[in-house]
Amino acid sequence: MQERAARWFRSRSTTWRDWPLEGLLTAKLRQGSSISLVIPARDEADTLPAIVTTLRQALMKDAPLLDEIVVIDSDSHDATAEVAEQAGATVYRAREIAGDFGTRKGKGEALWKSLFVVSGDVLVFVDGDLTRWGPHFVTGLLGPLLADPEVLLVRAAYARLRTHPDGTVTADGGRLTELVARPLINLHWPELGGVAQPLAGEWAARRSLMESLSIPVGYGVELSTLIDTASRHGLDAVAQVQLGERAHRHRSDADMALAAAELLAVAESRRAQWTYRCLSNLPTAGPSRSPGRSPWPNGRRSRDSPIPRAPPRHPAMLAPRERPGGAAARPEDLRAVRTSHHGDRESDSGLVLRPWCYVGRGRRDAAGARRGGGRR
């Protein structure tokens, strides 16, 4: 492991036992934070009710840690939406949220569109197909965010369990992580080598971070948010929490092949941006920033801070605070991004060869209500 990665691992890794519920409740009350749990789901009727019921009882009724549990249904063919609502979750159809942005089926779409319908300034994401887990997944992920304002993104670390055809269970799950994601990270982003589960479906982030990132619509959302956060804000903006063991419903090889292709596409787009930032750090003939204004927090650069300069971005890709008047991305801006930044290239089979991304944030109307529809 690279030395920078090792230093990060030692300083930013904790376990869920380090974050007792009582301390989280105190921190939440002191900060006045609101917390939303988001579950992206597609055909998860068998596992989703138990997840919603357990979390609602433990972290809403017994202890008021979560303010809402929201399920984003991505065109399920089964009764996912119905059983989630019966279990106590608020359910929205992804295709009916922010309809003027169109629809692109995928996990990334569900997570990005959740910004239009949730109210929390801290967001926790949990997969809807978990079979071995516990409420400590949520409390553990929230710990670093409630304890340290410099932490923007928290990733889960755990042993991935795999059930074999003969019924035996081993801790060698995570095929995509070991065969695709980890080699990519070790090759192109070795400073992220301390992240144990770069594709973990359980993670937490500040809303402000999510509003500033471009989100791939497919499987690569976890990888993209990790790379983009470290690139823009430095390694110390990322933390990870050991959650123990985790198991979920396994996917077919065909599904894994498509997910692998999406990961490679996302990695390729981020690799080009990362290389541009590295080249931008070379000496130039003129100043690269306004005189007297430091691009680093507290006016100084830490050893793990990212390169300050970035490639020019379309206005729709700017964070809200960077746009005139703090406005969110407009539909016409998003359409321009589709062609000018990411293109719209697909193979004959429909496989996206370059990641199609949503950008911007959920908008509020004049009455202050979050726009978007689809509530069931």
Order of alpha helices (4+ residues) and beta strands (2+ residues): alpha-beta-alpha-beta-alpha-beta-alpha-beta-alpha-beta-beta-alpha-beta-beta-beta-alpha-beta-alpha-beta-alpha-beta-alpha-alpha-beta
